[in-house]
Amino acid sequence: MATPRNPSDDDADRVFQLQEQVDQLKEAVTSHAVVDQAIGMVVALGRVSPDQGWAVLKEVSQHTNIKLRNVAELILVWGRSGSIPPEIRAELEDALDRHGPTQIPGSSLD
C-alpha cells in the first residue's frame, strides 16, 4: 500500500516547478530581445526587411554552427565596438548578398 503524500510536499513540488517555468520564461524573453535587436541592426545596416533580417541571422547561425542567440549577441557587440569575428562577418556578408543588395559598412569594395 502506498504511503499518503503530505499536501505540503505537493505544494513544494508545485512551487519548484513554477519557479523553473518562470526562470525559463525570463530567459526566453531576454533571448528574444537580443535576437530582435540584432535583426534590427541587420535590417538597418543591410537594408533588408525584418523577415530577411531573421533569415540572415538563421543562415549565419547555421553556417557557423553557433547558436542563433550567440550570433545575435556578437552582432550587438559589433554595433557597439565595431569589431566582429571574421568568420561571422564573412557569413553575414554572404547571407546579406543572398537577401539584399548591400555591402556591410566598413568592408572594402573588391
C-alpha positions as CSV (number, residue, x, y, z in Angstrom):
1,M,0.0,0.0,0.0
2,A,1.3,3.4,-0.9
3,T,2.0,5.9,1.8
4,P,-0.1,9.0,1.6
5,R,1.8,12.2,0.4
6,N,1.9,15.2,2.6
7,P,0.0,18.1,0.9
8,S,2.8,20.4,1.8
9,D,5.2,18.2,-0.3
10,D,2.9,18.6,-3.3
11,D,2.8,22.3,-2.7
12,A,6.6,22.5,-2.5
13,D,6.9,20.4,-5.7
14,R,4.5,22.7,-7.5
15,V,6.3,25.9,-6.3
16,F,9.6,24.4,-7.6
17,Q,8.0,23.6,-11.0
18,L,6.5,27.1,-11.3
19,Q,9.8,28.7,-10.4
20,E,11.6,26.7,-13.1
21,Q,8.9,27.8,-15.6
22,V,9.4,31.5,-14.5
23,D,13.1,31.2,-14.9
24,Q,12.7,29.6,-18.4
25,L,10.3,32.4,-19.4
26,K,12.7,35.1,-18.2
27,E,15.5,33.6,-20.3
28,A,13.2,33.3,-23.3
29,V,12.2,37.0,-23.1
30,T,15.8,38.1,-22.7
31,S,16.9,35.9,-25.6
32,H,14.0,37.2,-27.8
33,A,15.0,40.8,-27.1
34,V,18.7,40.1,-28.1
35,V,17.6,38.5,-31.3
36,D,15.1,41.2,-32.1
37,Q,17.8,43.9,-31.6
38,A,20.2,42.0,-33.8
39,I,17.5,41.7,-36.5
40,G,17.0,45.5,-36.2
41,M,20.7,46.0,-36.8
42,V,20.7,43.7,-39.8
43,V,17.7,45.5,-41.2
44,A,19.2,48.9,-40.8
45,L,22.7,48.2,-42.0
46,G,21.8,45.7,-44.6
47,R,18.7,47.5,-46.0
48,V,16.6,44.3,-45.8
49,S,13.2,43.6,-44.5
50,P,12.7,42.2,-41.0
51,D,11.8,38.8,-42.4
52,Q,15.0,38.9,-44.5
53,G,17.0,40.0,-41.3
54,W,15.6,37.0,-39.5
55,A,16.6,34.7,-42.4
56,V,20.1,36.3,-42.4
57,L,20.6,35.6,-38.7
58,K,19.4,32.0,-39.1
59,E,21.8,31.4,-42.0
60,V,24.7,32.8,-40.2
61,S,23.9,30.7,-37.2
62,Q,23.6,27.5,-39.3
63,H,26.7,28.1,-41.4
64,T,28.9,28.9,-38.4
65,N,27.4,26.3,-36.1
66,I,26.9,29.0,-33.5
67,K,23.6,29.3,-31.6
68,L,21.4,32.0,-33.0
69,R,21.3,33.9,-29.8
70,N,25.1,33.9,-29.6
71,V,25.3,35.2,-33.2
72,A,22.8,37.9,-32.3
73,E,25.0,38.9,-29.3
74,L,28.1,39.1,-31.5
75,I,26.2,41.4,-33.9
76,L,25.1,43.6,-31.0
77,V,28.7,43.8,-29.7
78,W,29.8,44.7,-33.3
79,G,27.3,47.6,-33.2
80,R,28.9,48.9,-30.0
81,S,32.5,48.2,-30.7
82,G,32.9,47.9,-34.5
83,S,34.5,44.5,-34.0
84,I,33.1,41.2,-35.2
85,P,34.9,37.9,-35.7
86,P,36.0,37.4,-39.3
87,E,34.1,34.2,-39.8
88,I,30.8,35.9,-38.6
89,R,31.5,38.9,-40.8
90,A,32.1,36.7,-43.9
91,E,28.9,34.6,-43.3
92,L,26.9,37.8,-42.6
93,E,28.1,39.3,-45.9
94,D,27.3,36.1,-47.8
95,A,23.8,35.9,-46.2
96,L,23.2,39.6,-47.0
97,D,24.3,39.0,-50.6
98,R,21.6,36.4,-50.8
99,H,18.9,38.5,-49.3
100,G,19.7,42.1,-50.1
101,P,21.7,44.3,-52.5
102,T,24.0,45.9,-49.9
103,Q,27.5,45.8,-48.5
104,I,28.3,45.8,-44.8
105,P,29.6,49.3,-43.8
106,G,33.4,49.3,-43.4
107,S,34.1,46.5,-45.8
108,S,36.2,47.1,-48.9
109,L,34.8,47.2,-52.4
110,D,36.6,44.4,-54.2
